[in-house]
Amino acid sequence: MKKGYWVVAYRAISDEAAVKAYAILAVPAIQSFGGRFLTASNSRIQVHEAGLRLRTIVVEFDSYDSALAAYDSGAYQKAIQALGTGAERDHRIVEGA
């Protein structure tokens, strides 16, 4: 079975308090689906091309379906509500090779 990944690239952060509120709710929601953080918000970032030197989060799941289910879960949707308009992100769910 192929793994699933969340790749989340922050494009702008306008409300750091909202991002922190999101993280408090999001981390346990993600981990409850077996999500493992491969990068963290304080990871070093080397940008190229149109990249931005902002948070980039990569989360690994045991399967693509688990990655989808985690995003759709009520607990994670509460985290998204807490984030509100506090950040602009490019959030992708991809299947591993």
C-alpha positions, 0 to 999 in steps of 0.5 A: 500500500502506498503512503499518503502525504500532506504537503503544506506550504504557507504563502502568507501569515497574517495572524500568528495567534490563529496559526498557534490556535490551529496547531493546538487542534491540528496536531492531535487530530493529525496524529490520531490518524497515524500522521507523522510530521516529517518537517516542523514549523522551525525547519530550515528552508532553502528556497528556489524559483518562486519559493517563499521562506515560510513554513513548509509542513510535510506529514506522512500517513500509512496510506493515501486514504488515511491522509484524506480521512484525516483532512475530512475529520471533524477534529481537523475541520475544527482546526481549519476553523480556528485558523480562519483567515490567519494564513494563506496556504497551499495544502496538497494531499498526495500519494507516495510513489 
